[in-house]
Amino acid sequence: SAPEPNVTRMSSTNTILQSNVTSSSVATPTTTPTAPMNTISSQYYVTSTSAASTPTIPTITINPPPQSSSSPRSRSSRTKSPTKSSKSYTLEERLFHALHTSKINGPSIKEFKECWAFANVVQNYYKKEKIDLVLDVAGGHGALGALLLILLSSSKNSVVIDPAVLTTDGGGVQYAWSEFLNHKGKQDNSSMDDDDDDDDDDNDNHDDSHDDGGKKKLVYRHECLRTGLRDELHQAINVKKISSKKILVVACHACQHLSDETLEIACNYGVHVAVMPCCQKDLSGGSFKEFSKKMKMSVGTLMDVLAAGKVMSWTNGRNKGVKYQVKMKTIDEKITPQNRIILCKAKNRADVNKKEKETIRKAHEKLSKAYHRAHSNTSKQVGHYYDKVNSKVCVKSLGVGLLTGIVASMVLSKRK
């Protein structure tokens, strides 16, 4: 019978199966960890089988280098593993494996799953928009911005805007996913112009001091979104001359009012925007919180719906000649309970108004016909009723008058 598959646990800890197997030899595996499988990371367990009578593991080389006392987490101290390109591994698994073997602890498993799910929803909704620039607000480690660079074939640059310094240029996900970011197999020619690469070198907030020769670039801007996002959008639209229809602003779990501010700033510039809010607060004084309790729904859900309604308002985007097509989607709530995504696509206002007017015209015609039909039937029924009543009244009056005349004539004749 076939041997039992070998299972190597891939988690965010450093308990990876160690081996010094060379390309010409195969060694038997050591004892695997006996800790229970975590439900969150279970899909990242790698299973391999062998036709031999003795279980073996795939031929790989993982030789952890000695740690430097001065810089234990320096780039040179990490072991870069080859990208798994086997068809048995999904892109999600290969990306996580690259993080693990590079000993990158940020993003965590939960954060990686949130970013992956969010990025896939965004990619499916904006894949026809030829996005050039991605602005990742409150992105921290930059995993979301990097994933969108990988998934959106037309994207070329991604800027992570966050005051927290969680990584340095060339480290973190940049290092772990460099092979994915530099892959050109699915690139198209709709990316930014060549002149757009020579930009913002004067901005000290960018950790971008090198030229990748046309490769996809992930850079960090350590600044609050209130100033950083506005300046990035101004530079992209007014200096680099990137079309606002090719810019996408994203924010995964920007806390409380930061999601609203991200939507507001993005809409002021007429660009696409997608947010997955969290920690929502009722800033109206509690009226919506009380209403959500009566409706038996969470205040977070209600505030997300209200935020989507703000983007759909009649005047939003008018100054930029756009109108927003808004949709709401969710990711698996097992990943996070704050799983609602607000997707806002900037459309030409004149085109949208024309389409909406035609839709409203057709709907109004149907409503008018239904209204006329309902009221015309009512008037006919009322008319028939009164006709019947009037006919009955006339017959009775005729009978009473005739009888009264006969009686009166008889009485008068007797008196004579």
GUTIZA-121651 format. One record per residue (C-alpha): residue number from 1; residue in one letter; x, y, z. Coordinates in pm, 1 decimal, m for minus. Last residue first. Layout:
REM GUTIZA-121651
<site NUM,'a',<X,Y,Z>>
...
//
This chain:
REM GUTIZA-121651
<site 416,'k',<m11746.3,6322.7,m489.1>>
<site 415,'r',<m11573.1,6212.6,m171.0>>
<site 414,'k',<m11549.7,5857.4,m305.6>>
<site 413,'s',<m11369.4,5974.9,m622.1>>
<site 412,'l',<m11110.3,6169.0,m420.1>>
<site 411,'v',<m11017.1,5865.7,m214.2>>
<site 410,'m',<m10986.1,5645.7,m521.7>>
<site 409,'s',<m10770.5,5902.1,m706.8>>
<site 408,'a',<m10537.0,5930.1,m409.3>>
<site 407,'v',<m10496.6,5554.2,m380.5>>
<site 406,'i',<m10419.4,5521.6,m750.6>>
<site 405,'g',<m10171.6,5811.9,m746.1>>
<site 404,'t',<m9987.9,5675.0,m443.0>>
<site 403,'l',<m9951.1,5335.5,m608.2>>
<site 402,'l',<m9808.5,5491.3,m924.2>>
<site 401,'g',<m9569.7,5712.5,m728.9>>
<site 400,'v',<m9449.5,5421.3,m516.1>>
<site 399,'g',<m9392.0,5203.1,m821.7>>
<site 398,'l',<m9206.0,5473.9,m1013.0>>
<site 397,'s',<m8994.8,5558.6,m711.8>>
<site 396,'k',<m8904.7,5192.6,m668.5>>
<site 395,'v',<m8805.7,5156.7,m1031.0>>
<site 394,'c',<m8599.9,5476.5,m1022.2>>
<site 393,'v',<m8417.7,5375.1,m700.5>>
<site 392,'k',<m8318.7,5042.7,m852.9>>
<site 391,'s',<m8176.9,5212.3,m1159.7>>
<site 390,'n',<m7989.3,5465.2,m944.9>>
<site 389,'v',<m7831.8,5192.7,m732.4>>
<site 388,'k',<m7722.9,4995.6,m1036.5>>
<site 387,'d',<m7576.3,5304.2,m1199.4>>
<site 386,'y',<m7407.3,5397.4,m872.4>>
<site 385,'y',<m7232.8,5062.1,m854.0>>
<site 384,'h',<m7131.4,5069.1,m1218.4>>
<site 383,'g',<m6971.7,5408.5,m1167.0>>
<site 382,'v',<m6778.2,5292.4,m859.7>>
<site 381,'q',<m6642.4,4991.8,m1050.4>>
<site 380,'k',<m6543.8,5211.1,m1341.9>>
<site 379,'s',<m6370.4,5458.3,m1113.1>>
<site 378,'t',<m6173.7,5178.8,m943.1>>
<site 377,'n',<m6066.0,5023.7,m1271.4>>
<site 376,'s',<m5937.9,5362.0,m1391.3>>
<site 375,'h',<m5742.0,5405.2,m1069.0>>
<site 374,'a',<m5549.5,5076.8,m1093.7>>
<site 373,'r',<m5487.8,5102.7,m1468.1>>
<site 372,'h',<m5368.8,5460.5,m1442.8>>
<site 371,'y',<m5126.2,5376.5,m1162.7>>
<site 370,'a',<m4996.9,5065.8,m1342.1>>
<site 369,'k',<m4946.3,5260.8,m1662.4>>
<site 368,'s',<m4771.3,5541.5,m1476.9>>
<site 367,'l',<m4542.7,5298.7,m1292.2>>
<site 366,'k',<m4443.1,5126.3,m1615.3>>
<site 365,'e',<m4364.3,5459.2,m1779.1>>
<site 364,'h',<m4174.2,5573.1,m1470.0>>
<site 363,'a',<m3955.8,5260.4,m1476.9>>
<site 362,'k',<m3871.6,5319.2,m1841.5>>
<site 361,'r',<m3782.1,5683.0,m1777.1>>
<site 360,'i',<m3582.5,5592.1,m1463.3>>
<site 359,'t',<m3368.3,5347.1,m1660.7>>
<site 358,'e',<m3315.1,5603.8,m1935.6>>
<site 357,'k',<m3226.4,5868.2,m1679.3>>
<site 356,'e',<m2985.7,5629.6,m1506.1>>
<site 355,'k',<m2804.5,5552.8,m1830.8>>
<site 354,'k',<m2769.1,5918.3,m1919.8>>
<site 353,'n',<m2663.0,6006.3,m1566.2>>
<site 352,'v',<m2398.7,5731.3,m1569.0>>
<site 351,'d',<m2257.9,5844.5,m1901.6>>
<site 350,'a',<m2248.1,6209.8,m1795.0>>
<site 349,'r',<m2088.0,6123.6,m1461.2>>
<site 348,'n',<m1804.1,5917.5,m1606.7>>
<site 347,'k',<m1760.5,5632.5,m1361.5>>
<site 346,'a',<m1556.8,5602.2,m1041.0>>
<site 345,'k',<m1588.5,5254.2,m887.5>>
<site 344,'c',<m1653.9,5230.4,m514.4>>
<site 343,'l',<m1625.0,4892.9,m339.3>>
<site 342,'i',<m1724.9,4881.4,29.1>>
<site 341,'i',<m1602.0,4556.3,187.3>>
<site 340,'r',<m1770.0,4389.8,486.1>>
<site 339,'n',<m1567.9,4129.4,679.4>>
<site 338,'q',<m1530.0,4278.0,1025.8>>
<site 337,'p',<m1600.5,3934.9,1177.0>>
<site 336,'t',<m1259.2,3820.0,1049.9>>
<site 335,'i',<m1123.2,3506.5,884.5>>
<site 334,'k',<m1419.5,3291.8,985.3>>
<site 333,'e',<m1641.2,3570.8,848.1>>
<site 332,'d',<m1537.7,3468.7,496.9>>
<site 331,'i',<m1522.2,3781.0,283.1>>
<site 330,'t',<m1807.2,4021.5,217.7>>
<site 329,'k',<m1929.4,4241.7,m64.7>>
<site 328,'m',<m2081.8,4587.0,m95.7>>
<site 327,'k',<m2123.2,4768.6,m425.1>>
<site 326,'v',<m2099.1,5132.4,m522.2>>
<site 325,'q',<m2096.9,5285.8,m870.4>>
<site 324,'y',<m1964.3,5632.6,m807.9>>
<site 323,'k',<m2031.9,5936.4,m1022.1>>
<site 322,'v',<m1755.1,6130.9,m1186.7>>
<site 321,'g',<m1712.8,6480.3,m1329.7>>
<site 320,'k',<m1446.7,6578.6,m1080.1>>
<site 319,'n',<m1652.4,6844.5,m898.3>>
<site 318,'r',<m1956.9,6616.7,m916.9>>
<site 317,'g',<m1778.9,6338.5,m726.8>>
<site 316,'n',<m2039.0,6329.3,m449.2>>
<site 315,'t',<m2338.0,6552.3,m529.7>>
<site 314,'w',<m2619.0,6296.3,m549.0>>
<site 313,'s',<m2489.4,6074.0,m267.4>>
<site 312,'m',<m2358.5,5726.7,m357.4>>
<site 311,'v',<m2038.6,5773.8,m156.0>>
<site 310,'k',<m2246.3,5873.9,146.5>>
<site 309,'g',<m2466.9,5568.2,100.0>>
<site 308,'a',<m2165.5,5336.4,122.9>>
<site 307,'a',<m2075.6,5498.0,455.3>>
<site 306,'l',<m2435.1,5449.8,574.9>>
<site 305,'v',<m2417.2,5080.0,487.8>>
<site 304,'d',<m2089.1,5051.4,678.4>>
<site 303,'m',<m2241.5,5231.7,978.2>>
<site 302,'l',<m2531.8,4984.5,982.6>>
<site 301,'t',<m2302.6,4681.9,972.2>>
<site 300,'g',<m2084.7,4821.8,1248.0>>
<site 299,'v',<m2386.1,4902.4,1465.6>>
<site 298,'s',<m2471.5,4533.7,1460.8>>
<site 297,'m',<m2822.4,4432.6,1359.3>>
<site 296,'k',<m3134.6,4358.8,1561.3>>
<site 295,'m',<m3336.2,4639.4,1397.5>>
<site 294,'k',<m3412.8,4785.7,1740.9>>
<site 293,'k',<m3044.5,4755.8,1833.7>>
<site 292,'s',<m2937.7,4920.2,1506.1>>
<site 291,'f',<m3173.2,5212.5,1579.9>>
<site 290,'e',<m3009.5,5272.7,1917.3>>
<site 289,'k',<m2666.5,5277.5,1756.3>>
<site 288,'f',<m2801.1,5501.2,1481.4>>
<site 287,'s',<m2922.2,5760.1,1733.2>>
<site 286,'g',<m2605.6,5744.8,1944.3>>
<site 285,'g',<m2472.1,6097.6,1918.6>>
<site 284,'s',<m2424.0,6109.5,1543.0>>
<site 283,'l',<m2065.3,5978.9,1558.1>>
<site 282,'d',<m2172.1,5615.0,1578.5>>
<site 281,'k',<m1840.1,5429.5,1588.6>>
<site 280,'q',<m1698.6,5162.0,1360.2>>
<site 279,'c',<m1416.0,4944.8,1494.8>>
<site 278,'c',<m1346.0,4811.9,1142.8>>
<site 277,'p',<m1383.0,4920.8,782.5>>
<site 276,'m',<m1296.0,4717.1,468.2>>
<site 275,'v',<m1227.4,4987.6,211.5>>
<site 274,'a',<m1223.7,5016.9,m167.4>>
<site 273,'v',<m1157.2,5333.6,m368.4>>
<site 272,'h',<m1147.6,5433.8,m734.0>>
<site 271,'v',<m1039.6,5791.8,m800.8>>
<site 270,'g',<m1238.1,6117.2,m832.4>>
<site 269,'y',<m998.9,6334.9,m631.5>>
<site 268,'n',<m1256.6,6439.5,m370.8>>
<site 267,'c',<m1382.6,6080.5,m377.0>>
<site 266,'a',<m1044.1,5952.0,m256.4>>
<site 265,'i',<m1034.7,6205.9,26.5>>
<site 264,'e',<m1387.5,6121.0,144.4>>
<site 263,'l',<m1344.3,5744.0,124.3>>
<site 262,'t',<m1017.6,5754.9,320.0>>
<site 261,'e',<m1176.3,5987.6,575.2>>
<site 260,'d',<m1464.0,5745.9,624.5>>
<site 259,'s',<m1222.6,5455.0,673.0>>
<site 258,'l',<m1016.2,5661.8,916.6>>
<site 257,'h',<m1328.5,5734.6,1125.7>>
<site 256,'q',<m1310.0,5401.0,1311.2>>
<site 255,'c',<m1001.9,5195.1,1228.9>>
<site 254,'a',<m859.2,5136.9,882.4>>
<site 253,'h',<m929.1,4766.0,856.1>>
<site 252,'c',<m799.8,4714.3,502.2>>
<site 251,'a',<m771.0,5043.8,316.5>>
<site 250,'v',<m748.9,5071.8,m61.5>>
<site 249,'v',<m705.4,5362.5,m303.2>>
<site 248,'l',<m700.4,5275.0,m674.1>>
<site 247,'i',<m567.2,5500.7,m948.3>>
<site 246,'k',<m626.8,5432.6,m1317.3>>
<site 245,'k',<m952.4,5630.1,m1349.4>>
<site 244,'s',<m772.8,5930.2,m1198.7>>
<site 243,'s',<m557.4,5934.8,m1509.9>>
<site 242,'i',<m189.7,5961.9,m1430.1>>
<site 241,'k',<m47.4,6301.1,m1519.9>>
<site 240,'k',<271.9,6251.3,m1316.1>>
<site 239,'v',<241.9,6601.5,m1168.9>>
<site 238,'n',<m131.7,6673.9,m1140.7>>
<site 237,'i',<m281.7,6326.8,m1101.8>>
<site 236,'a',<m5.2,6129.0,m928.2>>
<site 235,'q',<138.5,6418.6,m729.9>>
<site 234,'h',<m202.1,6534.0,m605.8>>
<site 233,'l',<m306.5,6178.3,m519.5>>
<site 232,'e',<15.1,6118.0,m326.7>>
<site 231,'d',<m19.6,6455.2,m151.4>>
<site 230,'r',<m376.2,6387.3,m39.8>>
<site 229,'l',<m287.0,6040.2,82.4>>
<site 228,'g',<11.2,6163.1,284.8>>
<site 227,'t',<m160.0,6460.3,446.7>>
<site 226,'r',<m470.6,6311.1,604.1>>
<site 225,'l',<m329.9,5959.7,554.0>>
<site 224,'c',<m69.0,6012.5,826.0>>
<site 223,'e',<291.5,5965.5,715.5>>
<site 222,'h',<552.6,5694.5,675.4>>
<site 221,'r',<546.5,5657.4,296.7>>
<site 220,'y',<651.5,5309.2,195.5>>
<site 219,'v',<739.4,5180.8,m149.7>>
<site 218,'l',<638.5,4874.9,m353.8>>
<site 217,'k',<771.7,4878.1,m707.3>>
<site 216,'k',<689.4,4662.7,m1007.5>>
<site 215,'k',<988.9,4640.0,m1236.8>>
<site 214,'g',<1064.7,4912.0,m1491.1>>
<site 213,'g',<1435.6,4936.4,m1417.9>>
<site 212,'d',<1405.2,4892.1,m1044.2>>
<site 211,'d',<1535.2,5238.9,m963.9>>
<site 210,'h',<1652.7,5293.4,m609.0>>
<site 209,'s',<1596.5,5533.1,m323.9>>
<site 208,'d',<1235.4,5459.7,m238.7>>
<site 207,'d',<1171.4,5463.1,137.1>>
<site 206,'h',<945.5,5762.8,74.9>>
<site 205,'n',<892.9,6027.5,342.9>>
<site 204,'d',<1194.4,6224.8,219.4>>
<site 203,'n',<1009.5,6333.2,m93.2>>
<site 202,'d',<1266.0,6467.0,m341.0>>
<site 201,'d',<1271.4,6137.9,m530.0>>
<site 200,'d',<902.7,6203.3,m587.9>>
<site 199,'d',<907.9,6095.4,m948.7>>
<site 198,'d',<1125.8,5953.4,m1220.8>>
<site 197,'d',<909.7,5642.7,m1279.2>>
<site 196,'d',<625.5,5842.5,m1434.3>>
<site 195,'d',<841.8,5941.4,m1728.1>>
<site 194,'d',<827.9,5585.8,m1857.1>>
<site 193,'d',<451.4,5608.9,m1881.3>>
<site 192,'m',<238.3,5418.7,m1634.8>>
<site 191,'s',<101.5,5076.3,m1715.3>>
<site 190,'s',<m117.2,4992.0,m2014.1>>
<site 189,'n',<143.6,4778.9,m2190.7>>
<site 188,'d',<51.8,4450.2,m2022.1>>
<site 187,'q',<223.3,4242.4,m1757.4>>
<site 186,'k',<121.4,3880.3,m1715.5>>
<site 185,'g',<456.7,3702.1,m1745.5>>
<site 184,'k',<658.8,3986.7,m1601.3>>
<site 183,'h',<751.6,3840.3,m1261.9>>
<site 182,'n',<943.4,4096.0,m1056.4>>
<site 181,'l',<676.6,4121.3,m786.7>>
<site 180,'f',<645.6,3744.1,m762.7>>
<site 179,'e',<1021.5,3687.1,m733.2>>
<site 178,'s',<1049.8,3973.0,m482.2>>
<site 177,'w',<781.7,3820.7,m259.4>>
<site 176,'a',<990.0,3754.6,52.9>>
<site 175,'y',<1212.7,4061.1,11.0>>
<site 174,'q',<940.2,4314.4,m59.8>>
<site 173,'v',<717.2,4139.1,194.3>>
<site 172,'g',<956.4,4233.4,471.7>>
<site 171,'g',<1271.7,4410.5,357.3>>
<site 170,'g',<1374.8,4603.0,47.6>>
<site 169,'d',<1311.1,4942.8,203.2>>
<site 168,'t',<1256.4,4907.2,574.0>>
<site 167,'t',<974.1,4750.6,771.3>>
<site 166,'l',<718.0,4827.7,1040.4>>
<site 165,'v',<756.5,5206.8,1055.9>>
<site 164,'a',<411.9,5326.9,1166.0>>
<site 163,'p',<297.2,5651.4,1001.5>>
<site 162,'d',<118.9,5454.3,726.0>>
<site 161,'i',<82.8,5515.2,354.6>>
<site 160,'v',<192.9,5211.8,150.9>>
<site 159,'v',<259.3,5314.5,m208.8>>
<site 158,'s',<209.9,5067.8,m494.0>>
<site 157,'n',<356.0,5099.6,m840.8>>
<site 156,'k',<320.3,4901.1,m1163.2>>
<site 155,'s',<m37.9,4783.1,m1186.3>>
<site 154,'s',<m153.2,4639.2,m1520.0>>
<site 153,'s',<m145.7,4274.1,m1408.2>>
<site 152,'l',<m351.1,4334.0,m1095.5>>
<site 151,'l',<m285.6,4023.5,m883.9>>
<site 150,'i',<83.3,4079.4,m804.1>>
<site 149,'l',<66.6,4454.3,m748.3>>
<site 148,'l',<m254.6,4395.0,m554.2>>
<site 147,'l',<m71.7,4148.1,m331.1>>
<site 146,'a',<207.2,4399.3,m264.6>>
<site 145,'g',<m35.2,4673.0,m160.2>>
<site 144,'l',<m215.7,4431.0,69.6>>
<site 143,'a',<107.8,4299.3,224.9>>
<site 142,'g',<242.6,4646.8,299.5>>
<site 141,'h',<358.0,4581.2,657.5>>
<site 140,'g',<150.9,4873.9,787.1>>
<site 139,'g',<m113.3,4938.5,519.0>>
<site 138,'a',<m289.9,5229.0,688.0>>
<site 137,'v',<m378.2,5341.8,333.6>>
<site 136,'d',<m252.6,5128.1,43.7>>
<site 135,'l',<m233.4,5350.8,m264.6>>
<site 134,'v',<m231.7,5144.8,m585.0>>
<site 133,'l',<m116.4,5299.3,m912.3>>
<site 132,'d',<m164.6,5175.8,m1269.8>>
<site 131,'i',<m512.4,5017.8,m1259.6>>
<site 130,'k',<m631.9,4898.8,m1599.3>>
<site 129,'e',<m1004.9,4924.5,m1506.0>>
<site 128,'k',<m1109.7,4579.9,m1625.6>>
<site 127,'k',<m972.8,4397.6,m1317.7>>
<site 126,'y',<m1146.3,4637.5,m1077.8>>
<site 125,'y',<m1413.6,4412.3,m923.9>>
<site 124,'n',<m1229.4,4078.0,m941.4>>
<site 123,'q',<m904.5,4230.8,m815.2>>
<site 122,'v',<m1080.0,4398.7,m522.7>>
<site 121,'v',<m1243.1,4074.5,m409.1>>
<site 120,'n',<m910.0,3892.5,m446.1>>
<site 119,'a',<m720.2,4160.1,m255.2>>
<site 118,'f',<m963.0,4142.2,37.9>>
<site 117,'a',<m928.6,3764.2,67.8>>
<site 116,'w',<m547.5,3780.6,47.1>>
<site 115,'c',<m521.9,4074.8,286.7>>
<site 114,'e',<m740.2,3905.8,547.9>>
<site 113,'k',<m556.6,3572.6,508.5>>
<site 112,'f',<m219.4,3743.9,546.3>>
<site 111,'e',<m337.7,3933.6,852.7>>
<site 110,'k',<m456.0,3611.5,1017.0>>
<site 109,'i',<m127.7,3432.9,940.8>>
<site 108,'s',<75.8,3727.0,1063.6>>
<site 107,'p',<196.7,3990.8,819.3>>
<site 106,'g',<462.5,4042.6,942.4>>
<site 105,'n',<665.1,3753.4,1081.0>>
<site 104,'i',<901.2,3723.4,783.8>>
<site 103,'k',<1130.9,3424.0,829.1>>
<site 102,'s',<1211.9,3403.7,456.3>>
<site 101,'t',<1088.8,3043.1,459.1>>
<site 100,'h',<761.3,3156.2,609.6>>
<site 99,'l',<696.2,3453.9,383.8>>
<site 98,'a',<774.7,3249.5,72.1>>
<site 97,'h',<549.2,2969.1,198.2>>
<site 96,'f',<266.0,3220.2,239.3>>
<site 95,'l',<306.5,3338.2,m118.8>>
<site 94,'r',<329.1,2981.0,m247.3>>
<site 93,'e',<15.7,2880.7,m57.8>>
<site 92,'e',<m185.7,3172.7,m195.2>>
<site 91,'l',<m60.4,3107.0,m547.7>>
<site 90,'t',<m190.1,2752.6,m518.2>>
<site 89,'y',<44.8,2458.4,m482.7>>
<site 88,'s',<m4.1,2127.9,m666.6>>
<site 87,'k',<76.9,2301.4,m994.9>>
<site 86,'s',<436.4,2322.7,m882.0>>
<site 85,'s',<592.0,2670.0,m896.6>>
<site 84,'k',<723.4,2684.2,m543.6>>
<site 83,'t',<949.7,2988.4,m528.3>>
<site 82,'p',<1302.7,2898.9,m428.4>>
<site 81,'s',<1390.8,2964.7,m66.0>>
<site 80,'k',<1568.8,3279.5,54.1>>
<site 79,'t',<1748.1,3214.2,381.9>>
<site 78,'r',<1767.9,3521.0,601.3>>
<site 77,'s',<2082.6,3651.9,770.4>>
<site 76,'s',<2176.5,3877.3,478.4>>
<site 75,'r',<1852.0,4073.5,513.7>>
<site 74,'s',<1923.0,4162.3,872.8>>
<site 73,'r',<1711.3,4011.3,1150.2>>
<site 72,'p',<1991.8,3914.5,1386.0>>
<site 71,'s',<2177.2,4243.9,1330.0>>
<site 70,'s',<2467.1,4288.6,1568.9>>
<site 69,'s',<2484.6,3932.8,1695.9>>
<site 68,'s',<2460.6,3793.3,1343.6>>
<site 67,'q',<2258.2,3474.3,1317.9>>
<site 66,'p',<2426.4,3176.1,1155.7>>
<site 65,'p',<2268.8,3078.6,822.3>>
<site 64,'p',<1965.1,2851.6,812.9>>
<site 63,'n',<2028.2,2579.2,554.9>>
<site 62,'i',<1707.9,2483.8,374.5>>
<site 61,'t',<1777.2,2268.4,71.8>>
<site 60,'i',<1490.5,2085.0,m92.1>>
<site 59,'t',<1432.7,1737.4,m233.0>>
<site 58,'p',<1077.0,1644.4,m142.4>>
<site 57,'i',<1031.6,1426.9,166.4>>
<site 56,'t',<1051.7,1052.0,205.0>>
<site 55,'p',<831.7,773.6,339.7>>
<site 54,'t',<986.1,428.1,295.9>>
<site 53,'s',<824.2,190.0,47.0>>
<site 52,'a',<892.4,432.3,m235.5>>
<site 51,'a',<608.6,585.4,m436.4>>
<site 50,'s',<634.9,911.8,m250.1>>
<site 49,'t',<374.5,1156.4,m122.6>>
<site 48,'s',<387.8,1523.3,m23.3>>
<site 47,'t',<155.3,1734.2,194.0>>
<site 46,'v',<214.2,2099.5,278.2>>
<site 45,'y',<16.8,2248.2,566.6>>
<site 44,'y',<m90.4,2599.8,469.0>>
<site 43,'q',<m459.4,2509.4,460.2>>
<site 42,'s',<m448.4,2434.4,832.7>>
<site 41,'s',<m333.2,2787.3,923.4>>
<site 40,'i',<m658.7,2919.2,1065.5>>
<site 39,'t',<m780.3,2587.7,1207.4>>
<site 38,'n',<m455.0,2532.5,1395.7>>
<site 37,'m',<m345.8,2172.0,1375.3>>
<site 36,'p',<m271.2,2020.8,1714.8>>
<site 35,'a',<95.5,2011.6,1822.0>>
<site 34,'t',<272.6,1687.4,1740.3>>
<site 33,'p',<559.5,1846.0,1550.2>>
<site 32,'t',<717.7,1621.6,1284.3>>
<site 31,'t',<983.5,1366.6,1369.5>>
<site 30,'t',<1270.3,1378.4,1123.4>>
<site 29,'p',<1230.9,1296.3,758.8>>
<site 28,'t',<1432.2,1039.0,570.9>>
<site 27,'a',<1701.4,1184.4,346.7>>
<site 26,'v',<1708.1,1214.7,m30.0>>
<site 25,'s',<2023.8,1266.9,m234.7>>
<site 24,'s',<2134.8,1438.5,m556.5>>
<site 23,'s',<1983.7,1785.4,m504.4>>
<site 22,'t',<2119.9,1804.5,m151.8>>
<site 21,'v',<1924.5,1740.2,167.4>>
<site 20,'n',<2042.1,1946.4,460.0>>
<site 19,'s',<1716.5,1927.7,650.5>>
<site 18,'q',<1519.1,2138.1,898.4>>
<site 17,'l',<1140.9,2105.4,935.3>>
<site 16,'i',<1010.6,2449.4,1020.3>>
<site 15,'t',<955.5,2547.0,1382.2>>
<site 14,'n',<1028.3,2920.1,1331.2>>
<site 13,'t',<676.8,3036.7,1408.5>>
<site 12,'s',<439.0,3184.9,1149.0>>
<site 11,'s',<324.4,2840.3,1052.1>>
<site 10,'m',<411.3,2580.3,788.3>>
<site 9,'r',<369.8,2229.1,932.6>>
<site 8,'t',<532.9,1952.9,731.5>>
<site 7,'v',<309.7,1655.1,665.0>>
<site 6,'n',<452.8,1337.9,516.4>>
<site 5,'p',<193.1,1131.8,337.3>>
<site 4,'e',<125.8,776.4,460.6>>
<site 3,'p',<288.3,517.1,242.1>>
<site 2,'a',<104.5,361.3,m53.6>>
<site 1,'s',<0.0,0.0,0.0>>
//
